[in-house]
Amino acid sequence: MKFPTLMMAAALATALAGPVLAEEFTGKVTRITDGDSIRVQRDGKDVTVQLNGIDAPEPKQEFGPDATAFLKSRLLDKTVRVVVKGQDSYDRTLGQVFLDKTDMNAEMVKSGMAWAYVRYSKDYADQEKSAREAKSGLWAKPSPKAPWDWRKENGTGRAGSGSDTEKKPKK
């Protein structure tokens, strides 16, 4: 009889504890590396933050400079809140970046500045669909090349630049 009682007590304690809060931090954006990678000051140190769930064109790829400029115009020298989603294979912080209440990951996709990286996250698939339908940003072109295809064709995989061949989260 004690075991079921203990199990119920454990379940009740878990329920009362509420959801586990995600790690997050606030800091000033000190650099825009490209359209999906920024540097944020955290505890006096710059941390590379890869915008989770999106993939922007590479700097040398068509529309890459536009995506970088778009992000720079909105975030450079601004204070952002980063909700940490994990680390990628290069130990970069994967994060959801907020400027005030605006989810900048979603904003990049909705504006046609990045793809929803659906291989790893379906979070921004609706924003990509809307951007495609509206022919926003890179979707004004008939068939823009996805960054992962561009990297494969161009043999790029520069650690620290936001352009590893596959930006997969660590397990």
N, C-alpha and C positions, 0 to 999 in steps of 0.2 A: 504494500500500500504506500510505502514511503516514496518509491520511484516515480509513480504518476504525479504525486504531489510536488515532488522536486521539479519534474519536467514542467508542470503548470506554473510553478513559481518562476522558473527560468524564463519561460515564454512571456509571462506577465512583466517581468523586469525588463526584458528586451523591448517589449512594446511600449512601456512607460518611458524608456530611455530616449525614444524618438529616433529619427533617422541620423545616421552618422554624417556629421558635417564634413564637407569636402575642404581640403586645404585651400586657402586662398591668401593672397597678399596684394598690397597696393604699392605702386611705385611709379616713378617718372620714366617715360619712354626716352631713352638716350640715343637710340639708333634704329633705323628701319633697314634691315638687311635686304629684304625683298618683299614680295607681296604677301608672304605668309610667315615671316620670321622677323621678330623684333628683339631689341635688348631693353630690359627693364631693370631699373635700379632697385635692388632689394637688400636691405641691411647694409648699405654702403657699397655693394658689389653689383656689377652688371650681370644679369642672368639672361641667357638666350631663351626666348619663348617662341615655340613653334605653334602657330594658331591651329588648334586641334580641329579635325574634321573637315579641313579645307586644303586645297592644293592650288596655288597660284602659278601662273606662267613664270618660267625662269627668267632672270634678268636679261639673258641674251636671246630669249625666245620672243617671237612676235607677241606683243601686248604685255610682256614682262615689265618693261619700264613704266608703262601706264599703271599697272597694278601696284608697283612699288611707290610711284608718285601719289596715287590715290591714298594708300595707307599712310604715307608720310604726311600728306596734307591734313590728315585727321588726327594722327597720334603723336608725331614728334614733339617732344618737350611737354606732353600732356601727362597728367596723372591718371593711371588706369588701375582697374582691379582685375587680377588674374585668378581665375578659378582653375586650380591645377587638376589636370585629368590624368597625369602620369608622366613618364619619361620615355623618349624615343630611343632607338638603338644607338644614338650618339650621345646619350645622357642629357639631351636638351629637354627642358620643361615643355610638356604639351599642355596648352592652356586655352581656356575660353576667356577672351579679353573683352572687358567692358569699359567703355568711355561713358561716364555717368551711368545711365541705364541701358545704353545701346550696346548690343552684342556685336562687336566688330567682326567676328568670324562670319556671322550671318550677314552683316552689311557688305562684306567683301563679295560673298556669293550672290546676294540679292542685286548688287550693282553690276554684276557681270564681270567682276575682277578676279574671280577664282571659281574653281569647280568645287562642288561638294565631294569630299574624298570618301565616297560611299563604300569603298573597299574596307575602310576601317570605322566608319561612322555614318549613320543615316541622318544625323542631326540636321543637316542643311539641304537635304534632297528637295524639299518643297521650295526653298529659296532659289535653287538652281532651276527648277522647272519654271518658276515665275520669270526668272531672268531670261531663260531661253525663249519663252513665249513672247516676252516684251522686246526681244532682240537687244537687250541691254549689254553694254560693254563689249566683251569679246564675242558675245553671241550675235553681234551685228554681222560678223563674218559667216559665210555659209557652213563651214566645217572647221572650227578652230581645233588645233592639235592639243590634246590633253598633255599636261606637263610630264606625267609618267611616261607617255609615249615619246615625247621629245627627249627626255633624259636617256631613255633606252637607245634611241637612234643616234644621239650625240655622245653617248658614253660618259655622261657626267655623273658624278657621285661625290661632290665636294662636302666633306664633313664640315659642319659648322655653318654652312651657307643656307640650310633649309632645302637642299636639293639632293639629298641622298636618294639612291635609286628607289627605295621604298621606305617611306617614313612610318614604319610600323611601330606601334607602342611595344614597350617591353612587357613581357608577361610577368 
